[in-house]
Amino acid sequence: MTRNESIHHNPELMYLSPTTREKAIMIAQELLQTRKISSSRAIRQAIEIAKSWAVKSIDRKVWKKLKFNEKDLL
């Protein structure tokens, strides 16, 4: 099994949404290419980064929706 195959078959990724999972896989692949770390460590770091990205993305969407609704009330 190659390093990239082990990334795609990691059970931790199955708990993420499809978009966040895709982001985590891309980040893990980048980490493996740019750093000398194990695939399991790359996946753990990538999942944390992707989760943070997802939360920020959702927060922005919610904020925009609240602002839009606020304008309707005024």
PDB file with one MODEL, atoms N, CA, C and O in Angstrom:
MODEL        1
ATOM      1  N   MET A   1       0.856  -1.181   0.000  1.00  0.00           N
ATOM      2  CA  MET A   1       0.000   0.000   0.000  1.00  0.00           C
ATOM      3  C   MET A   1       0.901   1.242   0.000  1.00  0.00           C
ATOM      4  O   MET A   1       1.799   1.364   0.833  1.00  0.00           O
ATOM      5  N   THR A   2       0.658   2.148  -0.926  1.00  0.00           N
ATOM      6  CA  THR A   2       1.473   3.361  -0.987  1.00  0.00           C
ATOM      7  C   THR A   2       0.985   4.370   0.034  1.00  0.00           C
ATOM      8  O   THR A   2      -0.058   4.190   0.664  1.00  0.00           O
ATOM      9  N   ARG A   3       1.756   5.432   0.185  1.00  0.00           N
ATOM     10  CA  ARG A   3       1.389   6.454   1.172  1.00  0.00           C
ATOM     11  C   ARG A   3       0.046   7.093   0.832  1.00  0.00           C
ATOM     12  O   ARG A   3      -0.774   7.328   1.719  1.00  0.00           O
ATOM     13  N   ASN A   4      -0.181   7.378  -0.466  1.00  0.00           N
ATOM     14  CA  ASN A   4      -1.449   8.006  -0.853  1.00  0.00           C
ATOM     15  C   ASN A   4      -2.630   7.067  -0.646  1.00  0.00           C
ATOM     16  O   ASN A   4      -3.712   7.508  -0.256  1.00  0.00           O
ATOM     17  N   GLU A   5      -2.430   5.761  -0.907  1.00  0.00           N
ATOM     18  CA  GLU A   5      -3.513   4.808  -0.683  1.00  0.00           C
ATOM     19  C   GLU A   5      -3.874   4.742   0.794  1.00  0.00           C
ATOM     20  O   GLU A   5      -5.050   4.639   1.145  1.00  0.00           O
ATOM     21  N   SER A   6      -2.868   4.801   1.659  1.00  0.00           N
ATOM     22  CA  SER A   6      -3.151   4.737   3.093  1.00  0.00           C
ATOM     23  C   SER A   6      -3.892   5.987   3.561  1.00  0.00           C
ATOM     24  O   SER A   6      -4.646   5.928   4.532  1.00  0.00           O
ATOM     25  N   ILE A   7      -3.691   7.100   2.892  1.00  0.00           N
ATOM     26  CA  ILE A   7      -4.425   8.328   3.229  1.00  0.00           C
ATOM     27  C   ILE A   7      -5.907   8.141   2.937  1.00  0.00           C
ATOM     28  O   ILE A   7      -6.752   8.459   3.774  1.00  0.00           O
ATOM     29  N   HIS A   8      -6.223   7.630   1.762  1.00  0.00           N
ATOM     30  CA  HIS A   8      -7.622   7.506   1.341  1.00  0.00           C
ATOM     31  C   HIS A   8      -8.400   6.468   2.145  1.00  0.00           C
ATOM     32  O   HIS A   8      -9.625   6.550   2.230  1.00  0.00           O
ATOM     33  N   HIS A   9      -7.721   5.508   2.727  1.00  0.00           N
ATOM     34  CA  HIS A   9      -8.403   4.432   3.450  1.00  0.00           C
ATOM     35  C   HIS A   9      -8.334   4.601   4.960  1.00  0.00           C
ATOM     36  O   HIS A   9      -8.527   3.641   5.705  1.00  0.00           O
ATOM     37  N   ASN A  10      -8.067   5.784   5.400  1.00  0.00           N
ATOM     38  CA  ASN A  10      -7.974   6.036   6.836  1.00  0.00           C
ATOM     39  C   ASN A  10      -9.377   6.168   7.420  1.00  0.00           C
ATOM     40  O   ASN A  10     -10.166   6.975   6.928  1.00  0.00           O
ATOM     41  N   PRO A  11      -9.710   5.398   8.457  1.00  0.00           N
ATOM     42  CA  PRO A  11     -11.068   5.443   9.024  1.00  0.00           C
ATOM     43  C   PRO A  11     -11.441   6.796   9.639  1.00  0.00           C
ATOM     44  O   PRO A  11     -12.621   7.139   9.699  1.00  0.00           O
ATOM     45  N   GLU A  12     -10.459   7.560  10.090  1.00  0.00           N
ATOM     46  CA  GLU A  12     -10.754   8.870  10.683  1.00  0.00           C
ATOM     47  C   GLU A  12     -11.401   9.813   9.668  1.00  0.00           C
ATOM     48  O   GLU A  12     -12.184  10.688  10.039  1.00  0.00           O
ATOM     49  N   LEU A  13     -11.076   9.634   8.408  1.00  0.00           N
ATOM     50  CA  LEU A  13     -11.622  10.505   7.362  1.00  0.00           C
ATOM     51  C   LEU A  13     -13.114  10.271   7.139  1.00  0.00           C
ATOM     52  O   LEU A  13     -13.821  11.166   6.676  1.00  0.00           O
ATOM     53  N   MET A  14     -13.592   9.078   7.466  1.00  0.00           N
ATOM     54  CA  MET A  14     -14.995   8.744   7.217  1.00  0.00           C
ATOM     55  C   MET A  14     -15.956   9.554   8.092  1.00  0.00           C
ATOM     56  O   MET A  14     -17.145   9.650   7.788  1.00  0.00           O
ATOM     57  N   TYR A  15     -15.442  10.131   9.168  1.00  0.00           N
ATOM     58  CA  TYR A  15     -16.297  10.911  10.065  1.00  0.00           C
ATOM     59  C   TYR A  15     -16.433  12.364   9.622  1.00  0.00           C
ATOM     60  O   TYR A  15     -17.180  13.129  10.234  1.00  0.00           O
ATOM     61  N   LEU A  16     -15.725  12.750   8.574  1.00  0.00           N
ATOM     62  CA  LEU A  16     -15.780  14.131   8.086  1.00  0.00           C
ATOM     63  C   LEU A  16     -16.816  14.251   6.981  1.00  0.00           C
ATOM     64  O   LEU A  16     -17.172  13.263   6.338  1.00  0.00           O
ATOM     65  N   SER A  17     -17.290  15.458   6.769  1.00  0.00           N
ATOM     66  CA  SER A  17     -18.189  15.688   5.641  1.00  0.00           C
ATOM     67  C   SER A  17     -17.388  15.503   4.355  1.00  0.00           C
ATOM     68  O   SER A  17     -16.160  15.581   4.386  1.00  0.00           O
ATOM     69  N   PRO A  18     -18.052  15.261   3.228  1.00  0.00           N
ATOM     70  CA  PRO A  18     -17.315  15.054   1.976  1.00  0.00           C
ATOM     71  C   PRO A  18     -16.373  16.208   1.610  1.00  0.00           C
ATOM     72  O   PRO A  18     -15.252  15.974   1.158  1.00  0.00           O
ATOM     73  N   THR A  19     -16.819  17.430   1.801  1.00  0.00           N
ATOM     74  CA  THR A  19     -15.983  18.581   1.462  1.00  0.00           C
ATOM     75  C   THR A  19     -14.778  18.674   2.385  1.00  0.00           C
ATOM     76  O   THR A  19     -13.659  18.909   1.929  1.00  0.00           O
ATOM     77  N   THR A  20     -15.000  18.491   3.670  1.00  0.00           N
ATOM     78  CA  THR A  20     -13.907  18.556   4.639  1.00  0.00           C
ATOM     79  C   THR A  20     -12.947  17.389   4.425  1.00  0.00           C
ATOM     80  O   THR A  20     -11.734  17.550   4.561  1.00  0.00           O
ATOM     81  N   ARG A  21     -13.482  16.215   4.090  1.00  0.00           N
ATOM     82  CA  ARG A  21     -12.641  15.046   3.815  1.00  0.00           C
ATOM     83  C   ARG A  21     -11.732  15.311   2.615  1.00  0.00           C
ATOM     84  O   ARG A  21     -10.539  15.007   2.650  1.00  0.00           O
ATOM     85  N   GLU A  22     -12.303  15.875   1.565  1.00  0.00           N
ATOM     86  CA  GLU A  22     -11.520  16.195   0.367  1.00  0.00           C
ATOM     87  C   GLU A  22     -10.406  17.190   0.697  1.00  0.00           C
ATOM     88  O   GLU A  22      -9.272  17.043   0.242  1.00  0.00           O
ATOM     89  N   LYS A  23     -10.747  18.197   1.490  1.00  0.00           N
ATOM     90  CA  LYS A  23      -9.755  19.197   1.908  1.00  0.00           C
ATOM     91  C   LYS A  23      -8.653  18.527   2.736  1.00  0.00           C
ATOM     92  O   LYS A  23      -7.473  18.820   2.540  1.00  0.00           O
ATOM     93  N   ALA A  24      -9.021  17.644   3.645  1.00  0.00           N
ATOM     94  CA  ALA A  24      -8.037  16.954   4.488  1.00  0.00           C
ATOM     95  C   ALA A  24      -7.104  16.083   3.652  1.00  0.00           C
ATOM     96  O   ALA A  24      -5.903  16.034   3.916  1.00  0.00           O
ATOM     97  N   ILE A  25      -7.638  15.406   2.661  1.00  0.00           N
ATOM     98  CA  ILE A  25      -6.806  14.568   1.795  1.00  0.00           C
ATOM     99  C   ILE A  25      -5.810  15.419   1.021  1.00  0.00           C
ATOM    100  O   ILE A  25      -4.638  15.060   0.903  1.00  0.00           O
ATOM    101  N   MET A  26      -6.274  16.543   0.495  1.00  0.00           N
ATOM    102  CA  MET A  26      -5.367  17.439  -0.237  1.00  0.00           C
ATOM    103  C   MET A  26      -4.262  17.957   0.678  1.00  0.00           C
ATOM    104  O   MET A  26      -3.095  17.994   0.287  1.00  0.00           O
ATOM    105  N   ILE A  27      -4.626  18.353   1.882  1.00  0.00           N
ATOM    106  CA  ILE A  27      -3.639  18.870   2.843  1.00  0.00           C
ATOM    107  C   ILE A  27      -2.644  17.771   3.218  1.00  0.00           C
ATOM    108  O   ILE A  27      -1.441  18.021   3.286  1.00  0.00           O
ATOM    109  N   ALA A  28      -3.143  16.549   3.462  1.00  0.00           N
ATOM    110  CA  ALA A  28      -2.257  15.436   3.829  1.00  0.00           C
ATOM    111  C   ALA A  28      -1.266  15.137   2.710  1.00  0.00           C
ATOM    112  O   ALA A  28      -0.091  14.879   2.969  1.00  0.00           O
ATOM    113  N   GLN A  29      -1.736  15.171   1.474  1.00  0.00           N
ATOM    114  CA  GLN A  29      -0.838  14.929   0.347  1.00  0.00           C
ATOM    115  C   GLN A  29       0.239  16.008   0.267  1.00  0.00           C
ATOM    116  O   GLN A  29       1.403  15.713  -0.003  1.00  0.00           O
ATOM    117  N   GLU A  30      -0.152  17.251   0.501  1.00  0.00           N
ATOM    118  CA  GLU A  30       0.827  18.345   0.511  1.00  0.00           C
ATOM    119  C   GLU A  30       1.848  18.148   1.629  1.00  0.00           C
ATOM    120  O   GLU A  30       3.048  18.326   1.419  1.00  0.00           O
ATOM    121  N   LEU A  31       1.371  17.781   2.809  1.00  0.00           N
ATOM    122  CA  LEU A  31       2.275  17.567   3.943  1.00  0.00           C
ATOM    123  C   LEU A  31       3.273  16.445   3.654  1.00  0.00           C
ATOM    124  O   LEU A  31       4.449  16.547   4.002  1.00  0.00           O
ATOM    125  N   LEU A  32       2.797  15.382   3.019  1.00  0.00           N
ATOM    126  CA  LEU A  32       3.684  14.265   2.702  1.00  0.00           C
ATOM    127  C   LEU A  32       4.743  14.659   1.674  1.00  0.00           C
ATOM    128  O   LEU A  32       5.874  14.175   1.722  1.00  0.00           O
ATOM    129  N   GLN A  33       4.372  15.531   0.755  1.00  0.00           N
ATOM    130  CA  GLN A  33       5.315  15.954  -0.280  1.00  0.00           C
ATOM    131  C   GLN A  33       6.338  16.947   0.251  1.00  0.00           C
ATOM    132  O   GLN A  33       7.497  16.925  -0.163  1.00  0.00           O
ATOM    133  N   THR A  34       5.920  17.810   1.156  1.00  0.00           N
ATOM    134  CA  THR A  34       6.806  18.890   1.593  1.00  0.00           C
ATOM    135  C   THR A  34       7.575  18.580   2.872  1.00  0.00           C
ATOM    136  O   THR A  34       8.575  19.237   3.161  1.00  0.00           O
ATOM    137  N   ARG A  35       7.129  17.601   3.634  1.00  0.00           N
ATOM    138  CA  ARG A  35       7.782  17.283   4.910  1.00  0.00           C
ATOM    139  C   ARG A  35       8.099  15.799   4.987  1.00  0.00           C
ATOM    140  O   ARG A  35       7.482  14.974   4.313  1.00  0.00           O
ATOM    141  N   LYS A  36       9.049  15.491   5.801  1.00  0.00           N
ATOM    142  CA  LYS A  36       9.417  14.087   6.038  1.00  0.00           C
ATOM    143  C   LYS A  36       8.672  13.595   7.279  1.00  0.00           C
ATOM    144  O   LYS A  36       9.255  13.472   8.356  1.00  0.00           O
ATOM    145  N   ILE A  37       7.379  13.315   7.115  1.00  0.00           N
ATOM    146  CA  ILE A  37       6.579  12.816   8.236  1.00  0.00           C
ATOM    147  C   ILE A  37       5.838  11.564   7.796  1.00  0.00           C
ATOM    148  O   ILE A  37       5.696  11.302   6.602  1.00  0.00           O
ATOM    149  N   SER A  38       5.374  10.805   8.752  1.00  0.00           N
ATOM    150  CA  SER A  38       4.629   9.583   8.442  1.00  0.00           C
ATOM    151  C   SER A  38       3.245   9.941   7.911  1.00  0.00           C
ATOM    152  O   SER A  38       2.737  11.038   8.141  1.00  0.00           O
ATOM    153  N   SER A  39       2.650   8.996   7.200  1.00  0.00           N
ATOM    154  CA  SER A  39       1.319   9.251   6.648  1.00  0.00           C
ATOM    155  C   SER A  39       0.279   9.417   7.756  1.00  0.00           C
ATOM    156  O   SER A  39      -0.648  10.214   7.613  1.00  0.00           O
ATOM    157  N   SER A  40       0.418   8.676   8.856  1.00  0.00           N
ATOM    158  CA  SER A  40      -0.560   8.809   9.945  1.00  0.00           C
ATOM    159  C   SER A  40      -0.467  10.190  10.593  1.00  0.00           C
ATOM    160  O   SER A  40      -1.486  10.784  10.945  1.00  0.00           O
ATOM    161  N   ARG A  41       0.751  10.698  10.749  1.00  0.00           N
ATOM    162  CA  ARG A  41       0.919  12.048  11.315  1.00  0.00           C
ATOM    163  C   ARG A  41       0.388  13.107  10.343  1.00  0.00           C
ATOM    164  O   ARG A  41      -0.232  14.084  10.761  1.00  0.00           O
ATOM    165  N   ALA A  42       0.634  12.909   9.057  1.00  0.00           N
ATOM    166  CA  ALA A  42       0.136  13.848   8.043  1.00  0.00           C
ATOM    167  C   ALA A  42      -1.391  13.884   8.051  1.00  0.00           C
ATOM    168  O   ALA A  42      -1.995  14.949   7.923  1.00  0.00           O
ATOM    169  N   ILE A  43      -2.004  12.721   8.201  1.00  0.00           N
ATOM    170  CA  ILE A  43      -3.466  12.655   8.232  1.00  0.00           C
ATOM    171  C   ILE A  43      -4.007  13.363   9.466  1.00  0.00           C
ATOM    172  O   ILE A  43      -4.961  14.134   9.369  1.00  0.00           O
ATOM    173  N   ARG A  44      -3.404  13.107  10.628  1.00  0.00           N
ATOM    174  CA  ARG A  44      -3.864  13.768  11.860  1.00  0.00           C
ATOM    175  C   ARG A  44      -3.775  15.286  11.734  1.00  0.00           C
ATOM    176  O   ARG A  44      -4.717  15.999  12.081  1.00  0.00           O
ATOM    177  N   GLN A  45      -2.644  15.776  11.239  1.00  0.00           N
ATOM    178  CA  GLN A  45      -2.479  17.225  11.081  1.00  0.00           C
ATOM    179  C   GLN A  45      -3.464  17.768  10.051  1.00  0.00           C
ATOM    180  O   GLN A  45      -4.063  18.825  10.252  1.00  0.00           O
ATOM    181  N   ALA A  46      -3.627  17.042   8.952  1.00  0.00           N
ATOM    182  CA  ALA A  46      -4.527  17.488   7.888  1.00  0.00           C
ATOM    183  C   ALA A  46      -5.973  17.547   8.370  1.00  0.00           C
ATOM    184  O   ALA A  46      -6.707  18.470   8.018  1.00  0.00           O
ATOM    185  N   ILE A  47      -6.383  16.572   9.167  1.00  0.00           N
ATOM    186  CA  ILE A  47      -7.752  16.562   9.690  1.00  0.00           C
ATOM    187  C   ILE A  47      -7.984  17.771  10.589  1.00  0.00           C
ATOM    188  O   ILE A  47      -9.024  18.423  10.495  1.00  0.00           O
ATOM    189  N   GLU A  48      -7.036  18.070  11.447  1.00  0.00           N
ATOM    190  CA  GLU A  48      -7.173  19.242  12.325  1.00  0.00           C
ATOM    191  C   GLU A  48      -7.256  20.535  11.514  1.00  0.00           C
ATOM    192  O   GLU A  48      -8.082  21.400  11.807  1.00  0.00           O
ATOM    193  N   ILE A  49      -6.410  20.667  10.505  1.00  0.00           N
ATOM    194  CA  ILE A  49      -6.422  21.868   9.658  1.00  0.00           C
ATOM    195  C   ILE A  49      -7.740  21.959   8.896  1.00  0.00           C
ATOM    196  O   ILE A  49      -8.335  23.033   8.808  1.00  0.00           O
ATOM    197  N   ALA A  50      -8.198  20.833   8.344  1.00  0.00           N
ATOM    198  CA  ALA A  50      -9.444  20.823   7.571  1.00  0.00           C
ATOM    199  C   ALA A  50     -10.653  21.130   8.453  1.00  0.00           C
ATOM    200  O   ALA A  50     -11.567  21.835   8.025  1.00  0.00           O
ATOM    201  N   LYS A  51     -10.666  20.609   9.679  1.00  0.00           N
ATOM    202  CA  LYS A  51     -11.770  20.912  10.602  1.00  0.00           C
ATOM    203  C   LYS A  51     -11.803  22.403  10.923  1.00  0.00           C
ATOM    204  O   LYS A  51     -12.871  23.014  10.954  1.00  0.00           O
ATOM    205  N   SER A  52     -10.654  22.971  11.156  1.00  0.00           N
ATOM    206  CA  SER A  52     -10.569  24.405  11.435  1.00  0.00           C
ATOM    207  C   SER A  52     -11.067  25.209  10.238  1.00  0.00           C
ATOM    208  O   SER A  52     -11.803  26.183  10.395  1.00  0.00           O
ATOM    209  N   TRP A  53     -10.660  24.794   9.046  1.00  0.00           N
ATOM    210  CA  TRP A  53     -11.104  25.452   7.815  1.00  0.00           C
ATOM    211  C   TRP A  53     -12.629  25.374   7.690  1.00  0.00           C
ATOM    212  O   TRP A  53     -13.275  26.360   7.333  1.00  0.00           O
ATOM    213  N   ALA A  54     -13.202  24.203   7.983  1.00  0.00           N
ATOM    214  CA  ALA A  54     -14.649  24.008   7.866  1.00  0.00           C
ATOM    215  C   ALA A  54     -15.408  24.899   8.837  1.00  0.00           C
ATOM    216  O   ALA A  54     -16.424  25.491   8.474  1.00  0.00           O
ATOM    217  N   VAL A  55     -14.925  24.996  10.061  1.00  0.00           N
ATOM    218  CA  VAL A  55     -15.587  25.838  11.066  1.00  0.00           C
ATOM    219  C   VAL A  55     -15.556  27.298  10.625  1.00  0.00           C
ATOM    220  O   VAL A  55     -16.562  28.000  10.724  1.00  0.00           O
ATOM    221  N   LYS A  56     -14.412  27.753  10.144  1.00  0.00           N
ATOM    222  CA  LYS A  56     -14.305  29.140   9.682  1.00  0.00           C
ATOM    223  C   LYS A  56     -15.219  29.383   8.495  1.00  0.00           C
ATOM    224  O   LYS A  56     -15.849  30.437   8.398  1.00  0.00           O
ATOM    225  N   SER A  57     -15.295  28.425   7.600  1.00  0.00           N
ATOM    226  CA  SER A  57     -16.147  28.544   6.417  1.00  0.00           C
ATOM    227  C   SER A  57     -17.614  28.644   6.821  1.00  0.00           C
ATOM    228  O   SER A  57     -18.350  29.476   6.290  1.00  0.00           O
ATOM    229  N   ILE A  58     -18.041  27.803   7.751  1.00  0.00           N
ATOM    230  CA  ILE A  58     -19.427  27.828   8.221  1.00  0.00           C
ATOM    231  C   ILE A  58     -19.715  29.129   8.957  1.00  0.00           C
ATOM    232  O   ILE A  58     -20.771  29.732   8.766  1.00  0.00           O
ATOM    233  N   ASP A  59     -18.783  29.561   9.794  1.00  0.00           N
ATOM    234  CA  ASP A  59     -18.971  30.816  10.523  1.00  0.00           C
ATOM    235  C   ASP A  59     -19.183  31.989   9.568  1.00  0.00           C
ATOM    236  O   ASP A  59     -20.032  32.845   9.815  1.00  0.00           O
ATOM    237  N   ARG A  60     -18.413  32.031   8.480  1.00  0.00           N
ATOM    238  CA  ARG A  60     -18.577  33.111   7.494  1.00  0.00           C
ATOM    239  C   ARG A  60     -19.944  33.048   6.835  1.00  0.00           C
ATOM    240  O   ARG A  60     -20.594  34.075   6.640  1.00  0.00           O
ATOM    241  N   LYS A  61     -20.386  31.828   6.489  1.00  0.00           N
ATOM    242  CA  LYS A  61     -21.691  31.669   5.843  1.00  0.00           C
ATOM    243  C   LYS A  61     -22.812  32.100   6.783  1.00  0.00           C
ATOM    244  O   LYS A  61     -23.739  32.796   6.370  1.00  0.00           O
ATOM    245  N   VAL A  62     -22.728  31.692   8.034  1.00  0.00           N
ATOM    246  CA  VAL A  62     -23.747  32.059   9.023  1.00  0.00           C
ATOM    247  C   VAL A  62     -23.749  33.569   9.225  1.00  0.00           C
ATOM    248  O   VAL A  62     -24.812  34.188   9.272  1.00  0.00           O
ATOM    249  N   TRP A  63     -22.572  34.161   9.343  1.00  0.00           N
ATOM    250  CA  TRP A  63     -22.463  35.607   9.541  1.00  0.00           C
ATOM    251  C   TRP A  63     -23.097  36.351   8.368  1.00  0.00           C
ATOM    252  O   TRP A  63     -23.842  37.309   8.577  1.00  0.00           O
ATOM    253  N   LYS A  64     -22.813  35.924   7.147  1.00  0.00           N
ATOM    254  CA  LYS A  64     -23.395  36.574   5.970  1.00  0.00           C
ATOM    255  C   LYS A  64     -24.916  36.438   5.970  1.00  0.00           C
ATOM    256  O   LYS A  64     -25.628  37.384   5.633  1.00  0.00           O
ATOM    257  N   LYS A  65     -25.407  35.271   6.345  1.00  0.00           N
ATOM    258  CA  LYS A  65     -26.852  35.052   6.373  1.00  0.00           C
ATOM    259  C   LYS A  65     -27.509  35.930   7.438  1.00  0.00           C
ATOM    260  O   LYS A  65     -28.574  36.501   7.205  1.00  0.00           O
ATOM    261  N   LEU A  66     -26.877  36.035   8.597  1.00  0.00           N
ATOM    262  CA  LEU A  66     -27.416  36.893   9.655  1.00  0.00           C
ATOM    263  C   LEU A  66     -27.439  38.354   9.213  1.00  0.00           C
ATOM    264  O   LEU A  66     -28.408  39.068   9.471  1.00  0.00           O
ATOM    265  N   LYS A  67     -26.384  38.793   8.554  1.00  0.00           N
ATOM    266  CA  LYS A  67     -26.333  40.169   8.056  1.00  0.00           C
ATOM    267  C   LYS A  67     -27.434  40.406   7.031  1.00  0.00           C
ATOM    268  O   LYS A  67     -28.084  41.451   7.039  1.00  0.00           O
ATOM    269  N   PHE A  68     -27.642  39.429   6.148  1.00  0.00           N
ATOM    270  CA  PHE A  68     -28.670  39.540   5.125  1.00  0.00           C
ATOM    271  C   PHE A  68     -30.050  39.627   5.774  1.00  0.00           C
ATOM    272  O   PHE A  68     -30.871  40.452   5.374  1.00  0.00           O
ATOM    273  N   ASN A  69     -30.310  38.785   6.767  1.00  0.00           N
ATOM    274  CA  ASN A  69     -31.597  38.799   7.468  1.00  0.00           C
ATOM    275  C   ASN A  69     -31.786  40.095   8.253  1.00  0.00           C
ATOM    276  O   ASN A  69     -32.904  40.597   8.364  1.00  0.00           O
ATOM    277  N   GLU A  70     -30.713  40.627   8.788  1.00  0.00           N
ATOM    278  CA  GLU A  70     -30.775  41.880   9.538  1.00  0.00           C
ATOM    279  C   GLU A  70     -31.200  43.028   8.622  1.00  0.00           C
ATOM    280  O   GLU A  70     -31.963  43.901   9.034  1.00  0.00           O
ATOM    281  N   LYS A  71     -30.716  43.028   7.404  1.00  0.00           N
ATOM    282  CA  LYS A  71     -31.085  44.072   6.438  1.00  0.00           C
ATOM    283  C   LYS A  71     -32.568  43.994   6.102  1.00  0.00           C
ATOM    284  O   LYS A  71     -33.223  45.019   5.912  1.00  0.00           O
ATOM    285  N   ASP A  72     -33.099  42.762   6.029  1.00  0.00           N
ATOM    286  CA  ASP A  72     -34.523  42.587   5.745  1.00  0.00           C
ATOM    287  C   ASP A  72     -35.397  43.152   6.862  1.00  0.00           C
ATOM    288  O   ASP A  72     -36.485  43.666   6.604  1.00  0.00           O
ATOM    289  N   LEU A  73     -34.921  43.057   8.094  1.00  0.00           N
ATOM    290  CA  LEU A  73     -35.698  43.538   9.232  1.00  0.00           C
ATOM    291  C   LEU A  73     -35.721  45.060   9.314  1.00  0.00           C
ATOM    292  O   LEU A  73     -36.676  45.645   9.826  1.00  0.00           O
ATOM    293  N   LEU A  74     -34.675  45.694   8.812  1.00  0.00           N
ATOM    294  CA  LEU A  74     -34.587  47.155   8.901  1.00  0.00           C
ATOM    295  C   LEU A  74     -35.358  47.820   7.837  1.00  0.00           C
ATOM    296  O   LEU A  74     -35.387  49.049   7.771  1.00  0.00           O
TER     297      LEU A  74
ENDMDL
END
